[in-house]
Each structure stands twice: as C-alpha cells, then as structure tokens.
C-alpha cells in the first residue's frame, strides 16, 4: 500500500464512530429545478474556483446542507483527479489545517517528483449521511470504496511496495468550515476509512 493511502486507511477506525448513524441509504430528491430556471444574480456572479478541468460547481457553494454534501462529492472528485493529473494544489486550496488532506497532497507531490504515476486507486462515494450543519461548520459521514492502486515508476514498472488491493465500504467522515471570502466550504478534517 502506498504511503499515500496507508495513513488514509489508518484513519478508518476514527471515522467508524461518526458513521454509525449512516447505515440507512438516503433517497435522492424527486424534484429538480427545471432547465429553464435561471441562476440568481449572486450565483451568476460567483468567481470560478478550482482547477480549469474540474471547477467547483455552484451547488457546492451554498452555506447549507445541500451545499456541504455537494462539496464532499466535489472534494472526492479532486482526490480522484490526483490519480490522473498528479496535481495536488486543489486539495490544499480547499482545506485548512486538514492533516489528512495535506498528507494526500504531499504524497502525491512527492510521487510526482519521483516520476511515479498512478493507475487506479479511485474513491467511489457509495453512501452519504445527513450533514450536521451549524452556522459555519458541517460534519458529514460517508462511505467510499477504494479501488486497487498500482504505482508505476518512470520505466512503466509497477512499484509493488507502494501499490495496494481494493478496500470496500470504508467508513469515513469530513468536517467543513464555511469560507465567506470565497463563498465555499473548505475541509478542516478528513478521515477515510
């Protein structure tokens, strides 16, 4: 298992207690805004955030439970992006004091500097609990499947000591804080597994 995910998986036990209330699947909303619905002037004026190839969606930029949940989905997408782009800057851009976020970012940067790239290792969000939102913070339990990861060196050879098998149904959690300056959530704590 790579150091990128070793500590990630080590945090699994910490997330288990938070997720104990996340065993019931939540149904998706039956109602969606119509395609003809126009964005409010505030939403239309939001400056873009995130990388050009994966900008933060407007729905992740509302200070409510739906916005917090959309941010979690977006942040998982950013983590998955590091497996193909090897650019961890967005993980740091949308975190503040998040040890696990910084660790994943640092491991990605170190592996990229060593000339490694990743094959696989995607996180698939399989279940998300109801966000607990308080004024400027949100806590959200969720469950992910972690696909097998092969770390490949500069000569396209697998690096077995850094690769790992799949880990299904990892109990996880994230704590978010609202950033008024950028009108978005940021991660302050992440526990995967």
Protein Blocks (a to p, Z undefined) as FASTA:
>chain_A
ZZklmmmmmmmmmmmmmmmmmmbccdddfbdcdfklccdfklmmpccedjfklccdfklm
cccfklmmmmmmmmmmmmmmmmmnopaklmmmmgghiaklmmmmmmmmmmmmnopaceej
iacdfbdcddddehjaccddddddddddddddfkopacfklgccddehiacdddddddfk
lopaddfbdceZZ
